[in-house]
Amino acid sequence: MKTHTTPGPDPSDPTAFKNALAELVPYLRAFARSLCSNAAEADDLTQETLLKSWKARMSFQAGTNLKGWTFRILRNHFYSEQRRAWRKNEVCDEDAGVSTAREASQNSAIALAEVYEALDTLPADQREALILVGAGGFSYEEAAEVCACAVGTIKSRVSRARATLLETVNSTETYRDKSANGRGALNKILSEVEHLSADLASS
């Protein structure tokens, strides 16, 4: 997916900044969901990211990449909370996401559960990279900046993630179709991640 980086707003203009943040909500939710694998936690993470972004808006440099800036805030907050949980010896339930998704409308919920069930087969770092590049519209360079790693590392993670998903969807009835090969099914998953997260964000 080709990236479309729009210059970020002037943080001294609260209306423009608030509107720009609102446009990023579907992307933030999709990224949060890829990290949490739990719809309720992803919503909380997205809300916290929006609050942190708003409070820190004067540190944002006008004309730079607002999406990348907010994604870094989201990612940093997520891992900060994870480290805090680990220190308290809390155990995360990584399997809660599929059942929670069913609170949406029946058709969307089933589709969303299937999409994330496929994505949940990936290691966390690969899933994160694939969401950033495949559904978030980031370039490899931008994704590497968000994840604080080398561009080559992001490319490798995305490549391995795509290979794993292709194998998964080719063995799953939902995405196997006589008129579509595995790559088409993979594109369908990435498309549904973006579209369904946008639908849920507006609900």
PyMOL CGO cylinders between C-alpha atoms (Angstrom):
from pymol import cmd
from pymol.cgo import CYLINDER

trace = [
    CYLINDER, 0.00, 0.00, 0.00, 1.37, 3.36, -0.97, 0.3, 1, 1, 1, 1, 1, 1,
    CYLINDER, 1.37, 3.36, -0.97, 1.82, 5.78, 1.88, 0.3, 1, 1, 1, 1, 1, 1,
    CYLINDER, 1.82, 5.78, 1.88, 0.11, 9.18, 1.86, 0.3, 1, 1, 1, 1, 1, 1,
    CYLINDER, 0.11, 9.18, 1.86, 1.81, 11.43, 4.38, 0.3, 1, 1, 1, 1, 1, 1,
    CYLINDER, 1.81, 11.43, 4.38, -0.05, 14.71, 4.85, 0.3, 1, 1, 1, 1, 1, 1,
    CYLINDER, -0.05, 14.71, 4.85, 1.86, 17.53, 6.55, 0.3, 1, 1, 1, 1, 1, 1,
    CYLINDER, 1.86, 17.53, 6.55, 0.69, 17.81, 10.14, 0.3, 1, 1, 1, 1, 1, 1,
    CYLINDER, 0.69, 17.81, 10.14, -1.32, 20.80, 11.41, 0.3, 1, 1, 1, 1, 1, 1,
    CYLINDER, -1.32, 20.80, 11.41, -0.09, 23.77, 13.40, 0.3, 1, 1, 1, 1, 1, 1,
    CYLINDER, -0.09, 23.77, 13.40, -0.46, 22.75, 17.07, 0.3, 1, 1, 1, 1, 1, 1,
    CYLINDER, -0.46, 22.75, 17.07, -1.28, 26.36, 17.96, 0.3, 1, 1, 1, 1, 1, 1,
    CYLINDER, -1.28, 26.36, 17.96, -4.55, 25.94, 16.03, 0.3, 1, 1, 1, 1, 1, 1,
    CYLINDER, -4.55, 25.94, 16.03, -6.61, 23.73, 18.39, 0.3, 1, 1, 1, 1, 1, 1,
    CYLINDER, -6.61, 23.73, 18.39, -9.46, 23.17, 15.94, 0.3, 1, 1, 1, 1, 1, 1,
    CYLINDER, -9.46, 23.17, 15.94, -7.18, 22.04, 13.13, 0.3, 1, 1, 1, 1, 1, 1,
    CYLINDER, -7.18, 22.04, 13.13, -5.20, 19.81, 15.46, 0.3, 1, 1, 1, 1, 1, 1,
    CYLINDER, -5.20, 19.81, 15.46, -8.34, 18.22, 16.92, 0.3, 1, 1, 1, 1, 1, 1,
    CYLINDER, -8.34, 18.22, 16.92, -9.74, 17.55, 13.43, 0.3, 1, 1, 1, 1, 1, 1,
    CYLINDER, -9.74, 17.55, 13.43, -6.45, 16.01, 12.31, 0.3, 1, 1, 1, 1, 1, 1,
    CYLINDER, -6.45, 16.01, 12.31, -6.46, 13.70, 15.33, 0.3, 1, 1, 1, 1, 1, 1,
    CYLINDER, -6.46, 13.70, 15.33, -10.04, 12.66, 14.62, 0.3, 1, 1, 1, 1, 1, 1,
    CYLINDER, -10.04, 12.66, 14.62, -9.08, 11.58, 11.10, 0.3, 1, 1, 1, 1, 1, 1,
    CYLINDER, -9.08, 11.58, 11.10, -6.44, 9.24, 12.54, 0.3, 1, 1, 1, 1, 1, 1,
    CYLINDER, -6.44, 9.24, 12.54, -8.78, 7.39, 14.92, 0.3, 1, 1, 1, 1, 1, 1,
    CYLINDER, -8.78, 7.39, 14.92, -9.49, 4.40, 12.60, 0.3, 1, 1, 1, 1, 1, 1,
    CYLINDER, -9.49, 4.40, 12.60, -5.75, 3.91, 11.98, 0.3, 1, 1, 1, 1, 1, 1,
    CYLINDER, -5.75, 3.91, 11.98, -4.91, 4.24, 15.66, 0.3, 1, 1, 1, 1, 1, 1,
    CYLINDER, -4.91, 4.24, 15.66, -7.60, 1.72, 16.57, 0.3, 1, 1, 1, 1, 1, 1,
    CYLINDER, -7.60, 1.72, 16.57, -6.35, -0.78, 14.01, 0.3, 1, 1, 1, 1, 1, 1,
    CYLINDER, -6.35, -0.78, 14.01, -2.78, -0.42, 15.29, 0.3, 1, 1, 1, 1, 1, 1,
    CYLINDER, -2.78, -0.42, 15.29, -3.91, -0.64, 18.92, 0.3, 1, 1, 1, 1, 1, 1,
    CYLINDER, -3.91, -0.64, 18.92, -5.93, -3.76, 18.14, 0.3, 1, 1, 1, 1, 1, 1,
    CYLINDER, -5.93, -3.76, 18.14, -2.88, -5.38, 16.53, 0.3, 1, 1, 1, 1, 1, 1,
    CYLINDER, -2.88, -5.38, 16.53, -0.94, -4.83, 19.75, 0.3, 1, 1, 1, 1, 1, 1,
    CYLINDER, -0.94, -4.83, 19.75, -3.63, -5.69, 22.30, 0.3, 1, 1, 1, 1, 1, 1,
    CYLINDER, -3.63, -5.69, 22.30, -5.57, -8.48, 20.55, 0.3, 1, 1, 1, 1, 1, 1,
    CYLINDER, -5.57, -8.48, 20.55, -8.46, -7.30, 22.73, 0.3, 1, 1, 1, 1, 1, 1,
    CYLINDER, -8.46, -7.30, 22.73, -11.09, -4.83, 21.52, 0.3, 1, 1, 1, 1, 1, 1,
    CYLINDER, -11.09, -4.83, 21.52, -11.78, -3.21, 24.89, 0.3, 1, 1, 1, 1, 1, 1,
    CYLINDER, -11.78, -3.21, 24.89, -8.09, -2.72, 25.69, 0.3, 1, 1, 1, 1, 1, 1,
    CYLINDER, -8.09, -2.72, 25.69, -7.50, -1.37, 22.18, 0.3, 1, 1, 1, 1, 1, 1,
    CYLINDER, -7.50, -1.37, 22.18, -10.25, 1.22, 22.67, 0.3, 1, 1, 1, 1, 1, 1,
    CYLINDER, -10.25, 1.22, 22.67, -8.71, 2.28, 25.98, 0.3, 1, 1, 1, 1, 1, 1,
    CYLINDER, -8.71, 2.28, 25.98, -5.27, 2.48, 24.39, 0.3, 1, 1, 1, 1, 1, 1,
    CYLINDER, -5.27, 2.48, 24.39, -6.61, 4.59, 21.53, 0.3, 1, 1, 1, 1, 1, 1,
    CYLINDER, -6.61, 4.59, 21.53, -8.38, 6.98, 23.91, 0.3, 1, 1, 1, 1, 1, 1,
    CYLINDER, -8.38, 6.98, 23.91, -5.26, 7.32, 26.05, 0.3, 1, 1, 1, 1, 1, 1,
    CYLINDER, -5.26, 7.32, 26.05, -3.20, 8.01, 22.93, 0.3, 1, 1, 1, 1, 1, 1,
    CYLINDER, -3.20, 8.01, 22.93, -5.58, 10.76, 21.83, 0.3, 1, 1, 1, 1, 1, 1,
    CYLINDER, -5.58, 10.76, 21.83, -5.42, 12.35, 25.29, 0.3, 1, 1, 1, 1, 1, 1,
    CYLINDER, -5.42, 12.35, 25.29, -1.64, 12.16, 25.42, 0.3, 1, 1, 1, 1, 1, 1,
    CYLINDER, -1.64, 12.16, 25.42, -1.37, 13.55, 21.88, 0.3, 1, 1, 1, 1, 1, 1,
    CYLINDER, -1.37, 13.55, 21.88, -3.67, 16.44, 22.74, 0.3, 1, 1, 1, 1, 1, 1,
    CYLINDER, -3.67, 16.44, 22.74, -1.82, 17.30, 25.94, 0.3, 1, 1, 1, 1, 1, 1,
    CYLINDER, -1.82, 17.30, 25.94, 1.55, 17.11, 24.15, 0.3, 1, 1, 1, 1, 1, 1,
    CYLINDER, 1.55, 17.11, 24.15, 0.40, 18.91, 20.99, 0.3, 1, 1, 1, 1, 1, 1,
    CYLINDER, 0.40, 18.91, 20.99, 2.68, 21.90, 21.51, 0.3, 1, 1, 1, 1, 1, 1,
    CYLINDER, 2.68, 21.90, 21.51, 5.67, 19.57, 21.20, 0.3, 1, 1, 1, 1, 1, 1,
    CYLINDER, 5.67, 19.57, 21.20, 4.51, 18.51, 17.73, 0.3, 1, 1, 1, 1, 1, 1,
    CYLINDER, 4.51, 18.51, 17.73, 6.35, 20.22, 14.89, 0.3, 1, 1, 1, 1, 1, 1,
    CYLINDER, 6.35, 20.22, 14.89, 3.92, 21.64, 12.33, 0.3, 1, 1, 1, 1, 1, 1,
    CYLINDER, 3.92, 21.64, 12.33, 4.33, 20.19, 8.85, 0.3, 1, 1, 1, 1, 1, 1,
    CYLINDER, 4.33, 20.19, 8.85, 5.76, 16.86, 10.01, 0.3, 1, 1, 1, 1, 1, 1,
    CYLINDER, 5.76, 16.86, 10.01, 4.08, 13.45, 10.07, 0.3, 1, 1, 1, 1, 1, 1,
    CYLINDER, 4.08, 13.45, 10.07, 1.26, 13.54, 12.63, 0.3, 1, 1, 1, 1, 1, 1,
    CYLINDER, 1.26, 13.54, 12.63, 0.31, 9.91, 12.03, 0.3, 1, 1, 1, 1, 1, 1,
    CYLINDER, 0.31, 9.91, 12.03, 3.83, 8.72, 12.81, 0.3, 1, 1, 1, 1, 1, 1,
    CYLINDER, 3.83, 8.72, 12.81, 3.97, 10.98, 15.86, 0.3, 1, 1, 1, 1, 1, 1,
    CYLINDER, 3.97, 10.98, 15.86, 0.72, 9.62, 17.31, 0.3, 1, 1, 1, 1, 1, 1,
    CYLINDER, 0.72, 9.62, 17.31, 1.63, 6.01, 16.49, 0.3, 1, 1, 1, 1, 1, 1,
    CYLINDER, 1.63, 6.01, 16.49, 4.88, 6.40, 18.45, 0.3, 1, 1, 1, 1, 1, 1,
    CYLINDER, 4.88, 6.40, 18.45, 2.91, 7.76, 21.40, 0.3, 1, 1, 1, 1, 1, 1,
    CYLINDER, 2.91, 7.76, 21.40, 0.53, 4.80, 21.20, 0.3, 1, 1, 1, 1, 1, 1,
    CYLINDER, 0.53, 4.80, 21.20, 3.31, 2.24, 20.90, 0.3, 1, 1, 1, 1, 1, 1,
    CYLINDER, 3.31, 2.24, 20.90, 5.39, 3.76, 23.71, 0.3, 1, 1, 1, 1, 1, 1,
    CYLINDER, 5.39, 3.76, 23.71, 2.39, 3.89, 26.03, 0.3, 1, 1, 1, 1, 1, 1,
    CYLINDER, 2.39, 3.89, 26.03, 1.45, 0.29, 25.24, 0.3, 1, 1, 1, 1, 1, 1,
    CYLINDER, 1.45, 0.29, 25.24, 4.91, -1.08, 26.03, 0.3, 1, 1, 1, 1, 1, 1,
    CYLINDER, 4.91, -1.08, 26.03, 5.20, 1.13, 29.10, 0.3, 1, 1, 1, 1, 1, 1,
    CYLINDER, 5.20, 1.13, 29.10, 1.98, -0.38, 30.44, 0.3, 1, 1, 1, 1, 1, 1,
    CYLINDER, 1.98, -0.38, 30.44, 3.19, -3.87, 29.53, 0.3, 1, 1, 1, 1, 1, 1,
    CYLINDER, 3.19, -3.87, 29.53, 6.41, -3.38, 31.49, 0.3, 1, 1, 1, 1, 1, 1,
    CYLINDER, 6.41, -3.38, 31.49, 4.41, -2.12, 34.45, 0.3, 1, 1, 1, 1, 1, 1,
    CYLINDER, 4.41, -2.12, 34.45, 2.14, -5.16, 34.26, 0.3, 1, 1, 1, 1, 1, 1,
    CYLINDER, 2.14, -5.16, 34.26, 5.10, -7.52, 34.04, 0.3, 1, 1, 1, 1, 1, 1,
    CYLINDER, 5.10, -7.52, 34.04, 6.61, -5.93, 37.15, 0.3, 1, 1, 1, 1, 1, 1,
    CYLINDER, 6.61, -5.93, 37.15, 3.35, -6.63, 38.98, 0.3, 1, 1, 1, 1, 1, 1,
    CYLINDER, 3.35, -6.63, 38.98, 3.35, -10.19, 37.64, 0.3, 1, 1, 1, 1, 1, 1,
    CYLINDER, 3.35, -10.19, 37.64, 0.03, -9.64, 35.93, 0.3, 1, 1, 1, 1, 1, 1,
    CYLINDER, 0.03, -9.64, 35.93, -0.97, -12.13, 33.27, 0.3, 1, 1, 1, 1, 1, 1,
    CYLINDER, -0.97, -12.13, 33.27, -2.44, -10.86, 30.00, 0.3, 1, 1, 1, 1, 1, 1,
    CYLINDER, -2.44, -10.86, 30.00, -5.24, -12.88, 28.40, 0.3, 1, 1, 1, 1, 1, 1,
    CYLINDER, -5.24, -12.88, 28.40, -4.20, -12.90, 24.75, 0.3, 1, 1, 1, 1, 1, 1,
    CYLINDER, -4.20, -12.90, 24.75, -7.27, -14.86, 23.62, 0.3, 1, 1, 1, 1, 1, 1,
    CYLINDER, -7.27, -14.86, 23.62, -9.96, -12.37, 24.66, 0.3, 1, 1, 1, 1, 1, 1,
    CYLINDER, -9.96, -12.37, 24.66, -10.14, -10.48, 21.36, 0.3, 1, 1, 1, 1, 1, 1,
    CYLINDER, -10.14, -10.48, 21.36, -12.25, -12.84, 19.28, 0.3, 1, 1, 1, 1, 1, 1,
    CYLINDER, -12.25, -12.84, 19.28, -15.20, -13.06, 21.69, 0.3, 1, 1, 1, 1, 1, 1,
    CYLINDER, -15.20, -13.06, 21.69, -15.19, -9.33, 22.44, 0.3, 1, 1, 1, 1, 1, 1,
    CYLINDER, -15.19, -9.33, 22.44, -15.47, -8.50, 18.76, 0.3, 1, 1, 1, 1, 1, 1,
    CYLINDER, -15.47, -8.50, 18.76, -18.92, -10.08, 18.64, 0.3, 1, 1, 1, 1, 1, 1,
    CYLINDER, -18.92, -10.08, 18.64, -20.45, -7.07, 20.37, 0.3, 1, 1, 1, 1, 1, 1,
    CYLINDER, -20.45, -7.07, 20.37, -20.59, -5.30, 16.99, 0.3, 1, 1, 1, 1, 1, 1,
    CYLINDER, -20.59, -5.30, 16.99, -23.24, -6.02, 14.37, 0.3, 1, 1, 1, 1, 1, 1,
    CYLINDER, -23.24, -6.02, 14.37, -23.40, -9.73, 13.52, 0.3, 1, 1, 1, 1, 1, 1,
    CYLINDER, -23.40, -9.73, 13.52, -21.83, -9.64, 10.08, 0.3, 1, 1, 1, 1, 1, 1,
    CYLINDER, -21.83, -9.64, 10.08, -19.10, -7.15, 10.95, 0.3, 1, 1, 1, 1, 1, 1,
    CYLINDER, -19.10, -7.15, 10.95, -18.32, -8.97, 14.18, 0.3, 1, 1, 1, 1, 1, 1,
    CYLINDER, -18.32, -8.97, 14.18, -17.87, -12.33, 12.48, 0.3, 1, 1, 1, 1, 1, 1,
    CYLINDER, -17.87, -12.33, 12.48, -15.67, -10.82, 9.78, 0.3, 1, 1, 1, 1, 1, 1,
    CYLINDER, -15.67, -10.82, 9.78, -13.62, -8.88, 12.32, 0.3, 1, 1, 1, 1, 1, 1,
    CYLINDER, -13.62, -8.88, 12.32, -13.09, -11.97, 14.46, 0.3, 1, 1, 1, 1, 1, 1,
    CYLINDER, -13.09, -11.97, 14.46, -11.90, -13.94, 11.42, 0.3, 1, 1, 1, 1, 1, 1,
    CYLINDER, -11.90, -13.94, 11.42, -9.52, -11.18, 10.37, 0.3, 1, 1, 1, 1, 1, 1,
    CYLINDER, -9.52, -11.18, 10.37, -7.91, -10.90, 13.77, 0.3, 1, 1, 1, 1, 1, 1,
    CYLINDER, -7.91, -10.90, 13.77, -7.85, -14.65, 14.25, 0.3, 1, 1, 1, 1, 1, 1,
    CYLINDER, -7.85, -14.65, 14.25, -5.66, -14.80, 11.15, 0.3, 1, 1, 1, 1, 1, 1,
    CYLINDER, -5.66, -14.80, 11.15, -3.51, -11.89, 12.34, 0.3, 1, 1, 1, 1, 1, 1,
    CYLINDER, -3.51, -11.89, 12.34, -3.17, -13.42, 15.80, 0.3, 1, 1, 1, 1, 1, 1,
    CYLINDER, -3.17, -13.42, 15.80, -1.24, -16.33, 14.28, 0.3, 1, 1, 1, 1, 1, 1,
    CYLINDER, -1.24, -16.33, 14.28, 1.65, -13.91, 13.77, 0.3, 1, 1, 1, 1, 1, 1,
    CYLINDER, 1.65, -13.91, 13.77, 4.38, -13.07, 16.30, 0.3, 1, 1, 1, 1, 1, 1,
    CYLINDER, 4.38, -13.07, 16.30, 3.73, -9.64, 17.84, 0.3, 1, 1, 1, 1, 1, 1,
    CYLINDER, 3.73, -9.64, 17.84, 6.61, -7.88, 16.08, 0.3, 1, 1, 1, 1, 1, 1,
    CYLINDER, 6.61, -7.88, 16.08, 5.56, -9.22, 12.67, 0.3, 1, 1, 1, 1, 1, 1,
    CYLINDER, 5.56, -9.22, 12.67, 1.90, -8.35, 13.22, 0.3, 1, 1, 1, 1, 1, 1,
    CYLINDER, 1.90, -8.35, 13.22, 2.86, -4.83, 14.28, 0.3, 1, 1, 1, 1, 1, 1,
    CYLINDER, 2.86, -4.83, 14.28, 5.02, -4.29, 11.18, 0.3, 1, 1, 1, 1, 1, 1,
    CYLINDER, 5.02, -4.29, 11.18, 2.37, -5.69, 8.83, 0.3, 1, 1, 1, 1, 1, 1,
    CYLINDER, 2.37, -5.69, 8.83, -0.36, -3.47, 10.28, 0.3, 1, 1, 1, 1, 1, 1,
    CYLINDER, -0.36, -3.47, 10.28, 1.81, -0.37, 9.97, 0.3, 1, 1, 1, 1, 1, 1,
    CYLINDER, 1.81, -0.37, 9.97, 2.80, -1.03, 6.35, 0.3, 1, 1, 1, 1, 1, 1,
    CYLINDER, 2.80, -1.03, 6.35, -0.22, -2.98, 5.12, 0.3, 1, 1, 1, 1, 1, 1,
    CYLINDER, -0.22, -2.98, 5.12, -3.14, -1.21, 6.79, 0.3, 1, 1, 1, 1, 1, 1,
    CYLINDER, -3.14, -1.21, 6.79, -1.61, 1.94, 8.25, 0.3, 1, 1, 1, 1, 1, 1,
    CYLINDER, -1.61, 1.94, 8.25, -0.20, 3.17, 4.96, 0.3, 1, 1, 1, 1, 1, 1,
    CYLINDER, -0.20, 3.17, 4.96, 3.31, 3.73, 6.33, 0.3, 1, 1, 1, 1, 1, 1,
    CYLINDER, 3.31, 3.73, 6.33, 6.42, 3.41, 4.22, 0.3, 1, 1, 1, 1, 1, 1,
    CYLINDER, 6.42, 3.41, 4.22, 9.09, 0.99, 5.46, 0.3, 1, 1, 1, 1, 1, 1,
    CYLINDER, 9.09, 0.99, 5.46, 11.12, 3.98, 6.62, 0.3, 1, 1, 1, 1, 1, 1,
    CYLINDER, 11.12, 3.98, 6.62, 8.21, 5.47, 8.58, 0.3, 1, 1, 1, 1, 1, 1,
    CYLINDER, 8.21, 5.47, 8.58, 7.33, 2.12, 10.14, 0.3, 1, 1, 1, 1, 1, 1,
    CYLINDER, 7.33, 2.12, 10.14, 10.95, 1.65, 11.18, 0.3, 1, 1, 1, 1, 1, 1,
    CYLINDER, 10.95, 1.65, 11.18, 10.87, 5.06, 12.86, 0.3, 1, 1, 1, 1, 1, 1,
    CYLINDER, 10.87, 5.06, 12.86, 7.69, 4.15, 14.76, 0.3, 1, 1, 1, 1, 1, 1,
    CYLINDER, 7.69, 4.15, 14.76, 9.17, 0.82, 15.90, 0.3, 1, 1, 1, 1, 1, 1,
    CYLINDER, 9.17, 0.82, 15.90, 12.62, 2.25, 16.59, 0.3, 1, 1, 1, 1, 1, 1,
    CYLINDER, 12.62, 2.25, 16.59, 14.40, -0.35, 14.48, 0.3, 1, 1, 1, 1, 1, 1,
    CYLINDER, 14.40, -0.35, 14.48, 16.26, -0.63, 11.18, 0.3, 1, 1, 1, 1, 1, 1,
    CYLINDER, 16.26, -0.63, 11.18, 14.42, -0.44, 7.85, 0.3, 1, 1, 1, 1, 1, 1,
    CYLINDER, 14.42, -0.44, 7.85, 15.78, -3.86, 6.94, 0.3, 1, 1, 1, 1, 1, 1,
    CYLINDER, 15.78, -3.86, 6.94, 14.27, -5.28, 10.11, 0.3, 1, 1, 1, 1, 1, 1,
    CYLINDER, 14.27, -5.28, 10.11, 10.82, -3.94, 9.19, 0.3, 1, 1, 1, 1, 1, 1,
    CYLINDER, 10.82, -3.94, 9.19, 11.11, -5.33, 5.66, 0.3, 1, 1, 1, 1, 1, 1,
    CYLINDER, 11.11, -5.33, 5.66, 12.07, -8.73, 7.05, 0.3, 1, 1, 1, 1, 1, 1,
    CYLINDER, 12.07, -8.73, 7.05, 9.19, -8.75, 9.54, 0.3, 1, 1, 1, 1, 1, 1,
    CYLINDER, 9.19, -8.75, 9.54, 6.66, -7.76, 6.88, 0.3, 1, 1, 1, 1, 1, 1,
    CYLINDER, 6.66, -7.76, 6.88, 7.97, -10.38, 4.49, 0.3, 1, 1, 1, 1, 1, 1,
    CYLINDER, 7.97, -10.38, 4.49, 7.77, -13.14, 7.10, 0.3, 1, 1, 1, 1, 1, 1,
    CYLINDER, 7.77, -13.14, 7.10, 4.32, -11.97, 8.20, 0.3, 1, 1, 1, 1, 1, 1,
    CYLINDER, 4.32, -11.97, 8.20, 2.98, -12.05, 4.65, 0.3, 1, 1, 1, 1, 1, 1,
    CYLINDER, 2.98, -12.05, 4.65, 4.40, -15.53, 4.10, 0.3, 1, 1, 1, 1, 1, 1,
    CYLINDER, 4.40, -15.53, 4.10, 2.81, -16.81, 7.31, 0.3, 1, 1, 1, 1, 1, 1,
    CYLINDER, 2.81, -16.81, 7.31, -0.56, -15.23, 6.52, 0.3, 1, 1, 1, 1, 1, 1,
    CYLINDER, -0.56, -15.23, 6.52, -0.55, -16.64, 3.00, 0.3, 1, 1, 1, 1, 1, 1,
    CYLINDER, -0.55, -16.64, 3.00, -0.06, -20.09, 4.45, 0.3, 1, 1, 1, 1, 1, 1,
    CYLINDER, -0.06, -20.09, 4.45, -2.81, -19.48, 7.00, 0.3, 1, 1, 1, 1, 1, 1,
    CYLINDER, -2.81, -19.48, 7.00, -5.43, -18.10, 4.62, 0.3, 1, 1, 1, 1, 1, 1,
    CYLINDER, -5.43, -18.10, 4.62, -4.77, -20.79, 2.02, 0.3, 1, 1, 1, 1, 1, 1,
    CYLINDER, -4.77, -20.79, 2.02, -5.76, -23.39, 4.61, 0.3, 1, 1, 1, 1, 1, 1,
    CYLINDER, -5.76, -23.39, 4.61, -8.85, -21.51, 5.85, 0.3, 1, 1, 1, 1, 1, 1,
    CYLINDER, -8.85, -21.51, 5.85, -12.25, -21.95, 4.20, 0.3, 1, 1, 1, 1, 1, 1,
    CYLINDER, -12.25, -21.95, 4.20, -13.34, -18.36, 4.84, 0.3, 1, 1, 1, 1, 1, 1,
    CYLINDER, -13.34, -18.36, 4.84, -10.63, -16.90, 2.66, 0.3, 1, 1, 1, 1, 1, 1,
    CYLINDER, -10.63, -16.90, 2.66, -10.16, -19.75, 0.20, 0.3, 1, 1, 1, 1, 1, 1,
    CYLINDER, -10.16, -19.75, 0.20, -12.00, -19.00, -3.05, 0.3, 1, 1, 1, 1, 1, 1,
    CYLINDER, -12.00, -19.00, -3.05, -11.81, -20.61, -6.46, 0.3, 1, 1, 1, 1, 1, 1,
    CYLINDER, -11.81, -20.61, -6.46, -11.53, -17.20, -8.10, 0.3, 1, 1, 1, 1, 1, 1,
    CYLINDER, -11.53, -17.20, -8.10, -8.93, -15.78, -5.70, 0.3, 1, 1, 1, 1, 1, 1,
    CYLINDER, -8.93, -15.78, -5.70, -5.45, -16.99, -4.88, 0.3, 1, 1, 1, 1, 1, 1,
    CYLINDER, -5.45, -16.99, -4.88, -3.73, -16.66, -1.51, 0.3, 1, 1, 1, 1, 1, 1,
    CYLINDER, -3.73, -16.66, -1.51, -2.31, -13.24, -2.25, 0.3, 1, 1, 1, 1, 1, 1,
    CYLINDER, -2.31, -13.24, -2.25, -5.77, -11.96, -3.02, 0.3, 1, 1, 1, 1, 1, 1,
    CYLINDER, -5.77, -11.96, -3.02, -6.97, -13.35, 0.28, 0.3, 1, 1, 1, 1, 1, 1,
    CYLINDER, -6.97, -13.35, 0.28, -4.12, -11.63, 2.09, 0.3, 1, 1, 1, 1, 1, 1,
    CYLINDER, -4.12, -11.63, 2.09, -5.06, -8.33, 0.47, 0.3, 1, 1, 1, 1, 1, 1,
    CYLINDER, -5.06, -8.33, 0.47, -8.63, -8.96, 1.57, 0.3, 1, 1, 1, 1, 1, 1,
    CYLINDER, -8.63, -8.96, 1.57, -7.51, -9.35, 5.18, 0.3, 1, 1, 1, 1, 1, 1,
    CYLINDER, -7.51, -9.35, 5.18, -5.54, -6.11, 5.12, 0.3, 1, 1, 1, 1, 1, 1,
    CYLINDER, -5.54, -6.11, 5.12, -8.45, -4.30, 3.49, 0.3, 1, 1, 1, 1, 1, 1,
    CYLINDER, -8.45, -4.30, 3.49, -10.89, -5.62, 6.08, 0.3, 1, 1, 1, 1, 1, 1,
    CYLINDER, -10.89, -5.62, 6.08, -8.62, -4.56, 8.94, 0.3, 1, 1, 1, 1, 1, 1,
    CYLINDER, -8.62, -4.56, 8.94, -8.76, -0.99, 7.68, 0.3, 1, 1, 1, 1, 1, 1,
    CYLINDER, -8.76, -0.99, 7.68, -12.44, -0.92, 6.73, 0.3, 1, 1, 1, 1, 1, 1,
    CYLINDER, -12.44, -0.92, 6.73, -13.78, -2.72, 9.79, 0.3, 1, 1, 1, 1, 1, 1,
    CYLINDER, -13.78, -2.72, 9.79, -11.73, -0.64, 12.19, 0.3, 1, 1, 1, 1, 1, 1,
    CYLINDER, -11.73, -0.64, 12.19, -13.12, 2.47, 10.48, 0.3, 1, 1, 1, 1, 1, 1,
    CYLINDER, -13.12, 2.47, 10.48, -16.67, 1.12, 10.84, 0.3, 1, 1, 1, 1, 1, 1,
    CYLINDER, -16.67, 1.12, 10.84, -16.19, 0.41, 14.55, 0.3, 1, 1, 1, 1, 1, 1,
    CYLINDER, -16.19, 0.41, 14.55, -14.58, 3.81, 15.10, 0.3, 1, 1, 1, 1, 1, 1,
    CYLINDER, -14.58, 3.81, 15.10, -17.68, 5.56, 13.76, 0.3, 1, 1, 1, 1, 1, 1,
    CYLINDER, -17.68, 5.56, 13.76, -20.14, 3.40, 15.72, 0.3, 1, 1, 1, 1, 1, 1,
]
cmd.load_cgo(trace, "trace")
